[in-house]
Amino acid sequence: MESQPNNPLHGIKLAQIVEELQAHYGWNGLAERININCFKNDPSVKSSLKFLRRTPWAREKVEKLYLRTDF
């Protein structure tokens, strides 16, 4: 695996990002910050991951929120 020194998300799985954001903001807080249905309608980590893996623009928004969040 090649090193990505300029990628702050290197080595962090999408599941970890979603779980940490959900724990920090809750589903309602996530839906307020990122207006996507997987956070608004019957949200779960599993359904969110499925959607985010198929939807690059939404995944990018989630990753940017993760980087801006002070845990």
The first five atom37 places (N, CA, C, CB, O) and aatype in JSON, in Angstrom:
{
  "aatype": [12, 6, 15, 5, 14, 2, 2, 14, 10, 8, 7, 9, 11, 10, 0, 5, 9, 19, 6, 6, 10, 5, 0, 8, 18, 7, 17, 2, 7, 10, 0, 6, 1, 9, 2, 9, 2, 4, 13, 11, 2, 3, 14, 15, 19, 11, 15, 15, 10, 11, 13, 10, 1, 1, 16, 14, 17, 0, 1, 6, 11, 19, 6, 11, 10, 18, 10, 1, 16, 3, 13],
  "atom_mask": [
    [1, 1, 1, 1, 1],
    [1, 1, 1, 1, 1],
    [1, 1, 1, 1, 1],
    [1, 1, 1, 1, 1],
    [1, 1, 1, 1, 1],
    [1, 1, 1, 1, 1],
    [1, 1, 1, 1, 1],
    [1, 1, 1, 1, 1],
    [1, 1, 1, 1, 1],
    [1, 1, 1, 1, 1],
    [1, 1, 1, 0, 1],
    [1, 1, 1, 1, 1],
    [1, 1, 1, 1, 1],
    [1, 1, 1, 1, 1],
    [1, 1, 1, 1, 1],
    [1, 1, 1, 1, 1],
    [1, 1, 1, 1, 1],
    [1, 1, 1, 1, 1],
    [1, 1, 1, 1, 1],
    [1, 1, 1, 1, 1],
    [1, 1, 1, 1, 1],
    [1, 1, 1, 1, 1],
    [1, 1, 1, 1, 1],
    [1, 1, 1, 1, 1],
    [1, 1, 1, 1, 1],
    [1, 1, 1, 0, 1],
    [1, 1, 1, 1, 1],
    [1, 1, 1, 1, 1],
    [1, 1, 1, 0, 1],
    [1, 1, 1, 1, 1],
    [1, 1, 1, 1, 1],
    [1, 1, 1, 1, 1],
    [1, 1, 1, 1, 1],
    [1, 1, 1, 1, 1],
    [1, 1, 1, 1, 1],
    [1, 1, 1, 1, 1],
    [1, 1, 1, 1, 1],
    [1, 1, 1, 1, 1],
    [1, 1, 1, 1, 1],
    [1, 1, 1, 1, 1],
    [1, 1, 1, 1, 1],
    [1, 1, 1, 1, 1],
    [1, 1, 1, 1, 1],
    [1, 1, 1, 1, 1],
    [1, 1, 1, 1, 1],
    [1, 1, 1, 1, 1],
    [1, 1, 1, 1, 1],
    [1, 1, 1, 1, 1],
    [1, 1, 1, 1, 1],
    [1, 1, 1, 1, 1],
    [1, 1, 1, 1, 1],
    [1, 1, 1, 1, 1],
    [1, 1, 1, 1, 1],
    [1, 1, 1, 1, 1],
    [1, 1, 1, 1, 1],
    [1, 1, 1, 1, 1],
    [1, 1, 1, 1, 1],
    [1, 1, 1, 1, 1],
    [1, 1, 1, 1, 1],
    [1, 1, 1, 1, 1],
    [1, 1, 1, 1, 1],
    [1, 1, 1, 1, 1],
    [1, 1, 1, 1, 1],
    [1, 1, 1, 1, 1],
    [1, 1, 1, 1, 1],
    [1, 1, 1, 1, 1],
    [1, 1, 1, 1, 1],
    [1, 1, 1, 1, 1],
    [1, 1, 1, 1, 1],
    [1, 1, 1, 1, 1],
    [1, 1, 1, 1, 1]
  ],
  "atom_positions": [
    [[0.85, -1.18, 0.0], [0.0, 0.0, 0.0], [0.89, 1.24, 0.0], [-0.97, 0.0, 1.23], [1.83, 1.34, 0.79]],
    [[0.59, 2.17, -0.89], [1.44, 3.36, -0.95], [1.04, 4.37, 0.11], [1.37, 3.99, -2.35], [-0.12, 4.47, 0.48]],
    [[2.01, 5.09, 0.58], [1.79, 6.1, 1.61], [1.11, 7.32, 1.0], [3.12, 6.49, 2.28], [1.38, 7.7, -0.13]],
    [[0.23, 7.92, 1.79], [-0.45, 9.13, 1.35], [-0.28, 10.21, 2.42], [-1.97, 8.86, 1.07], [-1.21, 10.5, 3.17]],
    [[0.9, 10.79, 2.49], [1.17, 11.72, 3.59], [0.3, 12.98, 3.57], [2.61, 12.13, 3.55], [0.11, 13.6, 4.61]],
    [[-0.24, 13.35, 2.42], [-1.06, 14.55, 2.34], [-2.56, 14.27, 2.45], [-0.79, 15.27, 1.05], [-3.38, 15.18, 2.33]],
    [[-2.91, 13.02, 2.69], [-4.32, 12.65, 2.82], [-4.64, 12.45, 4.3], [-4.64, 11.36, 2.0], [-4.25, 11.45, 4.9]],
    [[-5.37, 13.41, 4.9], [-5.65, 13.28, 6.34], [-6.58, 12.12, 6.67], [-6.27, 14.56, 6.86], [-6.69, 11.72, 7.83]],
    [[-7.26, 11.58, 5.67], [-8.17, 10.45, 5.91], [-7.52, 9.1, 5.63], [-9.4, 10.6, 5.04], [-8.17, 8.06, 5.75]],
    [[-6.25, 9.11, 5.27], [-5.56, 7.86, 4.96], [-5.61, 6.92, 6.16], [-4.1, 8.13, 4.56], [-5.25, 7.29, 7.28]],
    [[-6.07, 5.7, 5.92], [-6.13, 4.7, 6.98], [-7.4, 4.74, 7.81], [0.0, 0.0, 0.0], [-7.57, 3.91, 8.71]],
    [[-8.3, 5.68, 7.53], [-9.56, 5.76, 8.26], [-10.66, 5.21, 7.39], [-9.87, 7.23, 8.69], [-10.88, 5.69, 6.27]],
    [[-11.35, 4.21, 7.88], [-12.42, 3.58, 7.09], [-13.67, 4.44, 7.12], [-12.73, 2.16, 7.63], [-13.93, 5.16, 8.08]],
    [[-14.45, 4.35, 6.03], [-15.7, 5.11, 5.95], [-16.63, 4.75, 7.11], [-16.4, 4.84, 4.6], [-17.31, 5.62, 7.64]],
    [[-16.65, 3.49, 7.5], [-17.5, 3.08, 8.62], [-17.11, 3.82, 9.9], [-17.39, 1.56, 8.84], [-17.99, 4.25, 10.65]],
    [[-15.83, 3.97, 10.13], [-15.36, 4.7, 11.32], [-15.8, 6.16, 11.26], [-13.82, 4.62, 11.43], [-16.23, 6.73, 12.27]],
    [[-15.71, 6.77, 10.09], [-16.12, 8.17, 9.92], [-17.61, 8.32, 10.25], [-15.84, 8.65, 8.47], [-17.98, 9.2, 11.03]],
    [[-18.44, 7.46, 9.66], [-19.89, 7.55, 9.89], [-20.22, 7.3, 11.36], [-20.65, 6.55, 8.99], [-21.03, 8.01, 11.94]],
    [[-19.6, 6.29, 11.96], [-19.89, 5.97, 13.36], [-19.48, 7.11, 14.29], [-19.16, 4.69, 13.77], [-20.22, 7.44, 15.22]],
    [[-18.32, 7.71, 14.05], [-17.87, 8.8, 14.92], [-18.73, 10.05, 14.74], [-16.4, 9.13, 14.63], [-19.05, 10.73, 15.71]],
    [[-19.1, 10.36, 13.5], [-19.97, 11.51, 13.27], [-21.34, 11.29, 13.89], [-20.11, 11.79, 11.77], [-21.91, 12.21, 14.49]],
    [[-21.88, 10.08, 13.76], [-23.18, 9.78, 14.33], [-23.14, 9.88, 15.86], [-23.64, 8.37, 13.9], [-24.07, 10.4, 16.47]],
    [[-22.08, 9.4, 16.46], [-21.95, 9.48, 17.91], [-21.83, 10.93, 18.37], [-20.73, 8.67, 18.39], [-22.33, 11.3, 19.43]],
    [[-21.17, 11.75, 17.56], [-20.94, 13.15, 17.92], [-22.18, 14.02, 17.7], [-19.78, 13.71, 17.11], [-22.56, 14.79, 18.59]],
    [[-22.81, 13.89, 16.54], [-23.93, 14.76, 16.17], [-25.3, 14.11, 16.32], [-23.76, 15.2, 14.77], [-26.3, 14.81, 16.47]],
    [[-25.35, 12.79, 16.29], [-26.63, 12.1, 16.21], [-27.14, 12.16, 14.77], [0.0, 0.0, 0.0], [-26.64, 12.93, 13.96]],
    [[-28.14, 11.34, 14.46], [-28.65, 11.31, 13.08], [-29.28, 12.64, 12.7], [-29.68, 10.18, 12.91], [-29.1, 13.12, 11.58]],
    [[-30.03, 13.25, 13.64], [-30.67, 14.53, 13.32], [-29.64, 15.61, 13.05], [-31.58, 14.97, 14.47], [-29.8, 16.41, 12.12]],
    [[-28.59, 15.63, 13.83], [-27.52, 16.62, 13.63], [-26.82, 16.42, 12.3], [0.0, 0.0, 0.0], [-26.47, 17.38, 11.62]],
    [[-26.61, 15.16, 11.94], [-26.0, 14.88, 10.63], [-26.91, 15.32, 9.5], [-25.67, 13.38, 10.5], [-26.45, 15.9, 8.52]],
    [[-28.2, 15.04, 9.63], [-29.16, 15.42, 8.59], [-29.24, 16.94, 8.44], [-30.55, 14.85, 8.91], [-29.45, 17.44, 7.34]],
    [[-29.07, 17.67, 9.55], [-29.08, 19.14, 9.48], [-27.85, 19.65, 8.74], [-29.13, 19.75, 10.89], [-27.92, 20.63, 8.01]],
    [[-26.73, 18.99, 8.94], [-25.47, 19.45, 8.32], [-25.31, 18.97, 6.88], [-24.29, 18.97, 9.15], [-24.76, 19.68, 6.04]],
    [[-25.79, 17.76, 6.61], [-25.69, 17.19, 5.26], [-27.08, 16.66, 4.9], [-24.59, 16.04, 5.18], [-27.55, 15.68, 5.47]],
    [[-27.72, 17.33, 3.96], [-29.11, 17.03, 3.62], [-29.19, 15.83, 2.67], [-29.8, 18.26, 3.0], [-29.39, 16.0, 1.46]],
    [[-29.04, 14.64, 3.22], [-29.18, 13.43, 2.41], [-30.11, 12.46, 3.14], [-27.79, 12.77, 2.14], [-30.11, 12.38, 4.37]],
    [[-30.91, 11.74, 2.37], [-31.95, 10.89, 2.94], [-31.42, 9.79, 3.84], [-32.76, 10.28, 1.85], [-32.11, 9.38, 4.77]],
    [[-30.21, 9.31, 3.59], [-29.72, 8.19, 4.42], [-29.51, 8.64, 5.87], [-28.4, 7.63, 3.85], [-29.4, 7.79, 6.76]],
    [[-29.46, 9.95, 6.12], [-29.37, 10.45, 7.5], [-30.74, 10.87, 8.04], [-28.41, 11.63, 7.57], [-30.89, 11.06, 9.25]],
    [[-31.74, 11.0, 7.16], [-33.04, 11.52, 7.58], [-34.1, 10.44, 7.74], [-33.52, 12.54, 6.6], [-34.87, 10.48, 8.69]],
    [[-34.14, 9.48, 6.83], [-35.21, 8.48, 6.82], [-34.7, 7.13, 7.31], [-35.8, 8.34, 5.41], [-33.96, 6.45, 6.61]],
    [[-35.11, 6.76, 8.52], [-34.74, 5.47, 9.1], [-33.23, 5.21, 8.99], [-35.5, 4.34, 8.41], [-32.8, 4.22, 8.4]],
    [[-32.42, 6.11, 9.56], [-30.97, 6.0, 9.38], [-30.34, 4.84, 10.14], [-30.32, 7.28, 9.81], [-30.78, 4.48, 11.23]],
    [[-29.31, 4.28, 9.54], [-28.47, 3.3, 10.21], [-27.08, 3.42, 9.6], [-29.05, 1.84, 10.06], [-26.92, 3.94, 8.5]],
    [[-26.1, 2.94, 10.32], [-24.73, 2.97, 9.79], [-24.67, 2.15, 8.51], [-23.71, 2.44, 10.83], [-24.07, 2.57, 7.53]],
    [[-25.29, 0.97, 8.52], [-25.22, 0.08, 7.36], [-25.83, 0.73, 6.11], [-25.94, -1.23, 7.67], [-25.23, 0.7, 5.04]],
    [[-27.03, 1.31, 6.25], [-27.67, 1.92, 5.07], [-26.91, 3.16, 4.61], [-29.13, 2.3, 5.39], [-26.83, 3.42, 3.41]],
    [[-26.36, 3.9, 5.55], [-25.58, 5.09, 5.19], [-24.32, 4.7, 4.42], [-25.2, 5.89, 6.45], [-23.98, 5.33, 3.42]],
    [[-23.64, 3.66, 4.88], [-22.43, 3.21, 4.19], [-22.75, 2.75, 2.78], [-21.75, 2.07, 4.97], [-22.01, 3.05, 1.84]],
    [[-23.85, 2.03, 2.63], [-24.24, 1.54, 1.3], [-24.45, 2.73, 0.34], [-25.54, 0.69, 1.39], [-23.98, 2.71, -0.79]],
    [[-25.16, 3.74, 0.81], [-25.43, 4.92, -0.02], [-24.13, 5.69, -0.3], [-26.45, 5.84, 0.68], [-23.87, 6.07, -1.44]],
    [[-23.34, 5.93, 0.73], [-22.14, 6.76, 0.56], [-21.11, 6.09, -0.35], [-21.5, 7.04, 1.92], [-20.38, 6.77, -1.06]],
    [[-21.05, 4.76, -0.33], [-20.09, 4.07, -1.2], [-20.49, 4.18, -2.67], [-19.99, 2.59, -0.81], [-19.64, 4.1, -3.55]],
    [[-21.79, 4.37, -2.94], [-22.27, 4.49, -4.32], [-22.39, 5.94, -4.78], [-23.61, 3.8, -4.45], [-22.65, 6.19, -5.96]],
    [[-22.2, 6.89, -3.87], [-22.51, 8.29, -4.17], [-21.32, 9.18, -3.8], [-23.78, 8.74, -3.42], [-21.25, 9.69, -2.69]],
    [[-20.41, 9.38, -4.75], [-19.17, 10.12, -4.44], [-19.38, 11.52, -3.89], [-18.34, 10.22, -5.66], [-18.65, 11.93, -2.98]],
    [[-20.35, 12.28, -4.4], [-20.54, 13.64, -3.91], [-20.98, 13.65, -2.44], [-21.58, 14.38, -4.76], [-20.57, 14.53, -1.68]],
    [[-21.8, 12.69, -2.05], [-22.26, 12.63, -0.67], [-21.12, 12.18, 0.25], [-23.46, 11.66, -0.54], [-20.96, 12.7, 1.35]],
    [[-20.34, 11.22, -0.22], [-19.2, 10.76, 0.57], [-18.21, 11.9, 0.81], [-18.5, 9.57, -0.13], [-17.66, 12.04, 1.9]],
    [[-18.0, 12.71, -0.22], [-17.08, 13.85, -0.08], [-17.58, 14.83, 0.98], [-16.92, 14.57, -1.44], [-16.79, 15.36, 1.76]],
    [[-18.89, 15.07, 1.02], [-19.44, 15.97, 2.03], [-19.24, 15.4, 3.44], [-20.94, 16.22, 1.76], [-18.91, 16.13, 4.37]],
    [[-19.45, 14.1, 3.58], [-19.28, 13.46, 4.88], [-17.82, 13.52, 5.31], [-19.77, 11.98, 4.83], [-17.52, 13.81, 6.47]],
    [[-16.91, 13.26, 4.39], [-15.48, 13.32, 4.72], [-15.06, 14.74, 5.1], [-14.63, 12.83, 3.53], [-14.27, 14.92, 6.03]],
    [[-15.58, 15.74, 4.41], [-15.24, 17.13, 4.74], [-15.78, 17.5, 6.12], [-15.8, 18.09, 3.67], [-15.09, 18.17, 6.89]],
    [[-17.01, 17.07, 6.45], [-17.56, 17.32, 7.77], [-16.69, 16.66, 8.83], [-19.01, 16.82, 7.86], [-16.42, 17.25, 9.88]],
    [[-16.26, 15.44, 8.57], [-15.4, 14.72, 9.53], [-14.11, 15.51, 9.8], [-15.05, 13.3, 8.98], [-13.68, 15.63, 10.95]],
    [[-13.51, 16.04, 8.75], [-12.27, 16.78, 8.92], [-12.48, 18.1, 9.67], [-11.65, 17.06, 7.57], [-11.57, 18.57, 10.34]],
    [[-13.66, 18.69, 9.55], [-13.95, 19.97, 10.22], [-14.39, 19.79, 11.68], [-15.03, 20.72, 9.45], [-14.39, 20.75, 12.45]],
    [[-14.75, 18.56, 12.05], [-15.32, 18.32, 13.37], [-14.23, 18.16, 14.42], [-16.2, 17.08, 13.35], [-13.25, 17.44, 14.22]],
    [[-14.42, 18.86, 15.55], [-13.52, 18.71, 16.69], [-14.13, 17.7, 17.65], [-13.26, 20.09, 17.42], [-15.09, 18.01, 18.36]],
    [[-13.58, 16.51, 17.66], [-14.12, 15.46, 18.54], [-13.59, 15.6, 19.94], [-13.78, 14.07, 18.0], [-13.94, 14.81, 20.82]]
  ]
}
